[in-house]
Amino acid sequence: MVHWADYMAEKIIRERGDKEEYVVESGITPSGYVHIGNFREFFTAYIVGHALRDRGKRVRHIHMWDDYDRFRKVPKNVPAEWKEHLTKPVREVPDPWGCHDSYAEHFMELFESEVERLGIEVDFLHAYDLYKSGEYAGEVRLALSRRDEIKAILDKYRERAKQPPLDESWQPVMVYCPKCGKEADFVSWDGEWKVSYRCPHCGSEGEVDIRDGSVKLRWRVDWPMRWAHFKVDFEPAGKDHLAAGGSYDTGREIVERIFGWPAPIDLMYEFVGIKGQKGKMSGSKGNVILLSDLYEVLEPGVVRFIYAKARPNKELKIDLGLGLLNLYDEFDRVERIYFGLEHAKSPEEEEELKRTYELSMPRVPERLAAQAPFRFLVTLVQMPHLDDDGIIRVLQEQGHVPGNLTGDDVERIKLRIRLARNWVERYAPENVRFSILEKPPEIQLKSEVREAMLEVAEWLESHERFTVDELNNAIYDAAKKRGIPSKEWFRALYNVFIGKDRGPRLAPFLASLDREFVVRRLRLNG
């Protein structure tokens, strides 16, 4: 059972040959927030690079910020007056929020800081700087000189898609006006380094030098040019780009025929969404979940695990509701399996799970840090009498974490406590939330139920120390000897403490409360 990243690494080595360095690439236009759907491309490139490194290969992961692309539309969360900046490079559009030097930098800096928390090594490159420095000048000139061939390639695919051919005036480049910064009309090329332009926005006209960076390749040409320029071996892409006749197909022909480099090996990835949320996420529409949002409820390792275990060609739905508790359970189990504290159903499954864990982590920890069960933390953080240290004490008393904790253990537990608090506040369904009643409720209880409560109170008084299992047995025995149905008995107990018919697992919950408080509450209702 080979992990998909290992399969791709082997394929890259087999098809590209044994190289001194392999280049994997991801990229995006920073025209809005870089969300968890965009991150799938980034992480897919990263994890395949990770698998190559595990084979002793040197890998360069390039993430291209296409910040020289046009500002095409004003998002809903941006003032309407920003329409005056339309068709400028997004790197030259002012930041509407006033906290960065440009619109593009507002989004790029956030994503880079988010990725840093994952411990991923990556070269963030900027198309704006590469064009402005003249690094692409030779390729731009080459594309102009072979304009007819490029147009013929694009028209061939347009014909297959039953689309009209490109206009005879079409050029493989666009020009930014040196006066107002907006997209200008291409007039002519002198066969060397000069392009004549006319600006429909400010009325200026003249010549620009390709080497100064005012002339940019259109994206259908820019993408394959970049493959050749950086000698890219692997780049994942969304299913829209990899559709028959799409930008990857045209790019493959252009890079091989015009720029003389074999197209990189591709891997299609499906969309990422949030369970229960309709429609595709869009940075410009504002209906996005960011890595920052995931970090509010998930450890970075769990975030990596979500993407590492899912095959890229399967749609990924992240559940921030009750499914998040199952996710933590699954991650903790895989982590225990990796460190040999638990075993999978078969050797094959165990091998695959261990590999998934390895690929989820930039560096596998030397030892297993204490795993505070997230599901139980959700209960503990709702108890007003417990601060962080109190929660850790309960975890130790109930055997969930060791009695002798290291600094790393405490740090991890306190992180999970904070994440559990955030989850309860933001995503927990109503039936998971509770609060301890300050006063016992006025409810009618059957005599046998009141007697059972008194018995449990007496048991607690006589047991200064006990395990959760022992308390659980005492609770069940008190009801069983009186013939009280379990559902009725538990409903009564939950109502006495939290005023609800259902709640967290009862024995661990009561064991986490102050013993004297539990006794008083049971006696007042007994």
C-alpha positions in Angstrom: 0.0 0.0 0.0 2.1 2.8 -1.3 1.3 6.4 -0.2 0.3 8.6 -3.2 3.2 11.0 -2.5 5.7 8.1 -2.7 4.1 6.9 -5.9 4.5 10.4 -7.5 8.1 10.7 -6.2 9.0 7.3 -7.9 7.3 8.4 -11.1 9.2 11.7 -11.2 12.6 9.9 -10.7 11.7 7.3 -13.3 10.4 9.8 -16.0 12.8 12.8 -15.3 15.9 10.7 -14.7 18.3 10.8 -11.8 19.0 14.6 -11.3 21.1 16.6 -9.0 18.0 18.7 -8.0 14.3 18.3 -8.6 12.0 21.3 -8.8 8.4 21.2 -7.7 6.2 24.3 -8.1 3.0 25.8 -6.9 1.6 29.2 -7.5 -1.3 31.6 -7.2 -2.4 35.1 -8.0 -2.8 37.1 -4.7 -6.0 38.7 -5.8 -7.7 37.7 -2.5 -7.3 35.7 0.6 -5.3 32.4 0.0 -7.7 29.9 1.5 -7.6 26.2 2.4 -8.6 25.2 -1.1 -5.6 27.1 -2.6 -3.4 25.5 0.1 -4.1 22.0 -1.4 -1.9 22.8 -4.4 0.8 24.2 -2.2 0.8 21.2 0.1 0.6 18.7 -2.8 3.8 20.1 -4.2 5.4 20.1 -0.8 4.5 16.5 0.2 5.8 15.1 -3.1 9.0 17.1 -2.6 9.1 15.6 0.9 8.9 12.1 -0.5 11.7 12.9 -3.0 13.9 14.2 -0.1 13.2 11.0 1.8 14.9 9.3 -1.2 18.0 11.3 -0.7 17.2 13.8 -3.4 17.7 17.5 -3.3 14.5 19.4 -3.9 13.6 23.0 -4.5 10.0 24.0 -3.9 9.0 27.2 -5.7 5.8 29.0 -4.9 5.2 31.6 -7.5 3.3 34.7 -6.4 1.7 35.9 -9.7 1.6 39.5 -8.3 2.2 40.9 -11.8 -1.3 39.8 -12.9 -4.0 42.3 -13.5 -6.4 43.5 -10.9 -9.5 42.2 -12.7 -12.4 42.9 -10.3 -13.2 44.6 -7.0 -14.0 42.0 -4.3 -17.1 42.5 -2.1 -14.9 43.3 0.9 -13.0 46.1 -0.9 -14.4 49.7 -1.3 -16.1 50.3 -4.7 -13.8 53.2 -5.5 -11.0 50.6 -5.9 -12.4 50.2 -9.4 -10.1 53.0 -10.5 -7.2 50.6 -10.1 -8.6 47.9 -12.4 -6.1 46.4 -14.9 -3.1 47.6 -12.8 -0.8 44.8 -11.6 -2.1 43.6 -8.2 1.3 44.5 -6.7 0.7 48.2 -7.6 -2.8 48.4 -6.3 -2.9 50.2 -2.9 -3.9 48.2 0.2 -7.5 49.0 1.0 -6.9 48.3 4.7 -3.8 50.5 4.9 -1.5 47.9 6.6 0.7 46.8 3.7 2.5 48.5 0.8 0.1 47.0 -1.7 -3.1 45.0 -2.2 -1.1 41.9 -3.2 1.2 42.1 -0.2 -1.7 42.2 2.2 -2.6 38.6 1.2 0.9 37.3 0.5 2.3 38.2 3.9 -0.6 36.5 5.7 -0.2 33.2 3.8 3.6 33.2 4.2 3.2 33.6 8.0 0.6 30.8 8.0 2.9 28.4 6.1 5.8 29.2 8.4 3.9 27.6 11.3 3.9 24.3 9.3 7.7 24.2 9.1 7.7 23.9 5.3 10.8 25.0 3.4 9.8 26.9 0.2 11.1 29.6 -2.1 8.5 32.3 -2.4 9.2 34.1 -5.7 7.4 37.1 -7.1 6.5 37.4 -10.8 6.5 41.2 -10.4 10.1 41.3 -9.3 11.2 38.7 -12.0 9.6 40.8 -14.8 10.8 44.1 -13.5 14.4 42.8 -13.1 14.4 41.7 -16.7 14.9 38.1 -15.8 12.2 37.0 -18.3 13.1 39.5 -21.0 14.7 36.8 -23.3 11.6 34.6 -23.1 9.3 37.5 -23.7 11.2 38.4 -26.9 11.2 34.7 -27.9 7.4 34.5 -27.5 7.0 37.6 -29.7 9.2 36.2 -32.4 7.2 33.0 -32.5 3.8 34.6 -32.0 2.3 32.8 -35.0 3.2 29.4 -33.7 1.9 30.1 -30.3 -1.4 31.4 -31.7 -1.7 28.3 -33.9 -1.3 26.1 -30.9 -4.0 28.0 -29.0 -6.3 28.1 -32.0 -6.0 24.4 -32.5 -7.4 23.7 -29.0 -10.0 26.5 -29.4 -11.3 24.8 -32.5 -11.6 21.4 -30.7 -13.6 23.2 -28.0 -15.8 24.7 -30.8 -14.6 28.2 -29.9 -13.7 30.9 -32.5 -10.0 31.5 -33.2 -8.1 34.3 -31.5 -8.4 37.7 -33.1 -5.7 38.4 -35.7 -4.5 41.2 -33.6 -3.8 38.9 -30.7 -0.3 38.9 -29.1 1.3 36.6 -26.6 2.0 39.6 -24.4 0.3 42.5 -22.6 1.7 45.9 -21.9 1.4 48.0 -18.7 1.3 51.7 -19.3 4.4 53.4 -17.8 2.4 56.5 -17.0 -0.8 55.3 -15.2 0.2 51.7 -14.6 -2.9 50.2 -16.3 -3.1 47.7 -19.1 -2.4 49.5 -22.4 -3.0 48.5 -26.0 -0.2 46.7 -27.9 0.6 48.5 -31.1 3.8 46.9 -32.5 7.1 45.3 -31.8 10.4 46.4 -33.5 11.8 42.9 -33.6 14.3 43.6 -30.8 13.5 45.0 -27.4 11.0 47.8 -28.0 7.2 47.6 -27.9 5.0 50.4 -28.9 1.8 51.0 -26.9 -1.2 53.2 -26.7 -3.0 53.6 -23.3 -6.9 53.9 -23.5 -7.0 55.0 -19.8 -4.6 58.1 -19.7 -4.2 58.6 -23.4 -0.4 58.3 -23.4 1.5 56.4 -26.2 5.1 55.6 -26.9 7.6 52.8 -26.5 8.6 50.5 -23.6 11.7 48.3 -23.3 11.0 44.6 -22.7 14.0 44.5 -20.4 12.4 47.1 -18.1 9.5 44.7 -17.3 6.5 46.7 -18.7 5.7 43.8 -21.1 4.3 40.7 -19.6 3.4 37.3 -21.1 -0.2 36.4 -21.1 -0.9 33.6 -18.6 -1.4 30.8 -21.2 2.2 31.5 -22.3 3.6 32.7 -19.0 2.9 29.4 -17.2 4.8 27.2 -19.7 7.6 29.8 -19.9 8.0 29.5 -16.2 8.3 25.7 -16.4 11.2 26.0 -18.8 12.8 29.0 -17.0 13.0 27.2 -13.6 13.3 23.6 -15.0 10.1 22.5 -13.2 9.7 18.7 -12.8 6.4 18.5 -11.0 3.4 20.8 -10.6 -0.1 19.9 -9.4 -3.1 21.6 -10.9 -6.8 21.9 -10.4 -9.2 19.8 -12.5 -10.1 23.0 -14.5 -6.6 23.4 -15.7 -6.1 19.7 -16.5 -9.4 19.4 -18.4 -9.0 18.2 -22.0 -7.9 21.2 -24.1 -7.3 23.3 -20.9 -4.3 25.4 -20.0 -2.1 22.4 -19.2 -2.6 20.9 -22.6 -1.8 24.1 -24.4 1.1 24.7 -22.0 2.5 21.3 -22.7 2.8 22.1 -26.4 4.1 25.6 -25.9 6.8 24.7 -23.4 8.1 21.8 -25.6 7.9 23.5 -29.0 8.7 27.1 -28.1 10.8 27.0 -24.9 12.4 23.6 -25.4 11.6 22.0 -22.0 9.5 18.9 -21.3 6.2 19.7 -19.5 6.4 18.8 -15.8 4.6 15.8 -14.5 1.2 16.8 -13.3 -1.2 15.6 -10.6 -4.9 16.7 -10.5 -6.2 17.8 -7.2 -9.9 18.2 -6.3 -11.5 21.1 -4.5 -11.5 21.6 -0.8 -14.5 22.7 1.1 -16.1 22.9 4.6 -18.7 20.3 5.4 -22.1 22.0 5.2 -20.9 25.0 3.2 -22.4 25.3 -0.3 -20.5 26.5 -3.3 -16.8 26.9 -4.1 -14.7 29.1 -1.9 -13.5 32.3 -3.5 -11.1 34.8 -2.1 -12.8 37.6 -4.0 -16.3 36.6 -2.8 -15.1 36.4 0.8 -16.6 33.0 1.6 -13.3 31.5 2.6 -11.7 29.5 5.4 -8.1 30.3 5.9 -5.2 28.3 7.4 -5.4 30.9 10.3 -9.0 29.7 10.9 -7.9 26.1 11.1 -5.1 27.0 13.5 -7.7 28.3 15.9 -9.0 24.7 16.5 -6.4 22.4 15.0 -2.8 21.6 15.9 -0.5 22.4 12.9 0.3 18.6 12.7 -3.4 17.8 12.4 -3.7 20.4 9.6 -0.9 18.7 7.7 -2.4 15.3 8.4 -5.8 16.3 6.8 -4.1 16.9 3.5 -1.5 14.1 3.7 -4.0 11.3 4.2 -6.4 12.4 1.5 -5.7 11.4 -2.1 -5.6 14.7 -4.1 -8.1 13.5 -6.8 -10.8 13.1 -4.1 -12.8 16.1 -3.0 -11.9 17.1 0.5 -14.5 18.2 3.0 -13.2 19.5 6.3 -15.6 19.0 9.1 -15.3 21.8 11.8 -18.4 20.4 13.6 -18.5 17.1 15.6 -16.4 15.5 12.9 -13.4 17.4 14.2 -13.5 15.3 17.4 -13.2 12.2 15.2 -10.3 13.8 13.4 -8.4 14.3 16.6 -9.1 10.7 17.6 -7.8 9.5 14.3 -4.7 11.6 14.4 -3.8 10.5 17.9 -4.3 6.9 17.0 -2.0 7.2 14.0 0.6 9.0 16.1 0.5 6.2 18.7 0.8 3.6 15.9 3.9 5.4 14.6 5.5 5.3 18.0 4.6 1.6 18.5 2.1 2.1 21.3 -0.8 0.7 19.3 -1.2 -1.4 16.2 -3.3 -1.2 13.1 -5.5 -4.1 11.9 -2.9 -5.4 9.5 0.8 -4.9 8.8 0.0 -3.3 5.4 -2.4 -0.7 7.0 0.2 0.0 9.8 2.9 0.7 7.2 0.7 3.1 5.3 -0.5 4.9 8.4 3.1 5.3 9.7 4.1 6.7 6.3 1.2 9.1 6.3 2.3 10.4 9.7 6.0 10.8 8.5 4.8 12.7 5.5 2.5 14.9 7.6 5.5 16.1 9.6 8.4 18.3 8.4 10.4 16.6 11.1 9.1 13.6 13.1 9.4 14.2 16.8 11.9 12.0 18.7 9.3 11.0 21.2 5.5 11.0 21.6 4.4 14.2 23.4 1.5 13.8 25.8 -1.8 13.4 23.9 -4.6 15.2 25.9 -7.8 13.7 24.4 -9.5 16.5 22.6 -12.9 15.0 23.0 -12.5 15.1 26.8 -11.0 18.6 26.8 -14.2 19.8 25.2 -15.9 18.8 28.4 -13.2 20.1 30.8 -12.9 23.6 29.3 -16.6 24.1 30.0 -16.1 23.6 33.7 -15.8 27.0 35.4 -13.8 25.8 38.4 -10.9 24.4 36.2 -8.1 26.6 34.9 -5.4 25.2 32.6 -3.4 23.7 35.5 -6.7 22.3 37.0 -7.4 20.6 33.6 -4.0 19.1 33.5 -4.4 17.8 37.1 -7.7 16.1 36.1 -6.1 14.6 33.0 -3.3 13.1 35.2 -5.7 11.9 37.8 -7.8 10.1 35.2 -4.8 8.6 33.5 -5.0 10.4 30.2 -1.5 11.9 30.4 1.5 10.9 32.5 2.1 12.2 36.0 5.6 13.4 35.1 5.2 15.8 32.3 8.0 17.5 30.4 7.9 21.1 29.2 7.0 20.0 25.7 4.2 17.9 27.1 2.7 20.8 29.0 3.1 23.1 26.0 1.2 20.7 23.8 -1.6 20.1 26.4 -2.1 23.8 26.9 -2.2 24.4 23.2 -5.0 21.8 22.9 -6.8 23.4 25.8 -6.9 26.7 24.0 -8.0 25.0 20.7 -10.8 23.1 22.6 -12.0 26.4 24.1 -12.0 28.0 20.7 -13.9 25.1 19.2 -16.6 25.1 21.9 -17.1 28.8 21.4 -17.1 28.8 17.5 -18.2 25.5 16.2 -19.6 23.2 18.9 -23.3 22.3 18.3 -25.7 23.2 21.0 -26.0 19.6 22.3 -22.3 19.6 23.1 -22.3 22.9 25.0 -23.3 23.0 28.7 -22.8 25.0 31.9 -22.9 23.8 35.5 -26.1 25.0 37.2 -25.3 27.3 40.1 -28.4 26.0 42.0 -30.1 22.6 41.7 -33.1 22.7 39.4 -36.7 22.2 40.7 -37.5 18.9 39.1 -39.8 16.1 40.1 -37.9 12.8 40.7 -39.2 9.4 41.4 -38.4 8.1 44.9 -36.2 5.3 43.5 -34.2 7.9 41.5 -33.7 10.0 44.6 -32.6 6.9 46.5 -30.1 6.1 43.8 -28.6 9.6 43.9 -28.2 9.3 47.7 -26.4 6.0 47.2 -23.9 7.5 44.7 -23.4 10.5 47.1 -22.6 8.1 50.0 -20.3 6.1 47.7 -18.4 9.3 46.8 -18.1 10.3 50.5 -16.6 7.0 51.4 -14.1 7.0 48.5 -11.6 9.8 48.6 -9.7 8.3 45.7 -11.3 6.3 42.9 -11.0 5.6 39.2 -13.4 6.7 36.6 -14.3 3.0 36.0 -15.1 2.5 39.7 -17.3 5.6 39.7 -19.0 4.4 36.5 -19.8 1.0 38.2 -21.2 2.7 41.3 -23.5 4.8 39.1 -24.7 1.8 37.1 -25.1 -0.4 40.2 -27.3 2.2 42.0 -29.7 2.3 39.2 -29.6 -1.5 38.4 -30.6 -2.6 41.9 -33.7 -0.4 41.7 -34.7 -1.3 38.2 -34.2 2.3 36.9 -33.9 2.3 33.1 -30.4 3.7 32.1 -31.9 6.4 29.8 -34.2 7.7 32.7 -31.4 7.6 35.2 -28.8 9.4 33.1 -31.4 12.0 32.0 -32.1 12.8 35.7 -28.4 13.1 36.6 -27.7 15.4 33.6 -30.6 17.6 34.6 -29.4 17.9 38.1 -26.0 19.2 37.0 -26.4 20.9 33.7 -30.2 21.2 33.2 -30.2 19.1 30.0 -31.3 15.6 29.1 -28.0 14.7 27.6 -24.4 15.7 28.2 -20.8 14.6 28.2 -19.8 11.1 29.3 -21.1 11.0 32.8 -18.5 9.2 34.9 -15.5 11.2 33.6 -17.6 14.4 33.8 -18.6 13.8 37.5 -15.0 12.7 38.4 -13.7 16.0 37.0 -16.0 18.1 39.3 -15.2 18.9 42.9 -16.1 15.8 44.9 -17.8 17.7 47.7 -19.8 19.7 45.2 -21.1 16.5 43.5 -22.1 15.1 46.9 -24.0 18.2 47.9 -25.8 18.4 44.6 -26.8 14.7 44.8 -28.0 15.1 48.4 -30.0 18.2 47.7 -31.9 16.2 45.1 -31.9 13.0 47.1 
